[in-house]
């Protein structure tokens, strides 16, 4: 399949530290591509470059046929790149519906003269309600975010991303801080979305990675040391030695 996203020789340095070291990989439309590796491997730096929060020192990022290496975060969002974060980025005093409506409005580029008749604005309410239903929060849309559980916050943040109409989701540790039950629910949710969106999944939960990923890239000291199917990665001795280690029995 042709690549929706392709990364060529991506380099990012911070002084004497090379955080991403000539990284190459691609993601097809509808594919789930997981990025795994030890702490400090450069995973979040890589995601930040893909989202536009950092610009690479060398290399190229192409998305949907365009070179976006120097594009801003808003420009990438409008092209169809949506990002979630390790720590939920939500307004706790707003309801779930209001949070997602804000995301829809921000993506559309409207000003924040928002609160007058916004609750009756179909162009905001419709996409927001649809996104909440898509992530399983259809019955919780009027609940204040502050009253929601941590797992629901992650679902809400995903709804805010989906409401912008992305082609590719950048998911930075979506299971972070979740209980086992919440993680299993999130895995099922992402399975339901699989094929509808491309996804780059950065995650330490190996059960989730191997349940969801079509391909896996292993990042160690800023370099991709292996890319392959879950079975290929699971059985790769170099990957076991570099990263999986004692996790082998669990996966």
Helices and strands as residue ranges (DSSP letters): E 3-14, E 17-28, E 32-36, H 43-51, E 58-63, E 66-67, H 73-79, E 81-84, H 96-108, G 118-120, H 122-134, G 145-147, H 150-162, E 168-172, H 180-193, E 198-202, H 206-212, E 215-220, E 223-228, H 230-234, H 237-239, I 240-244, G 245-250
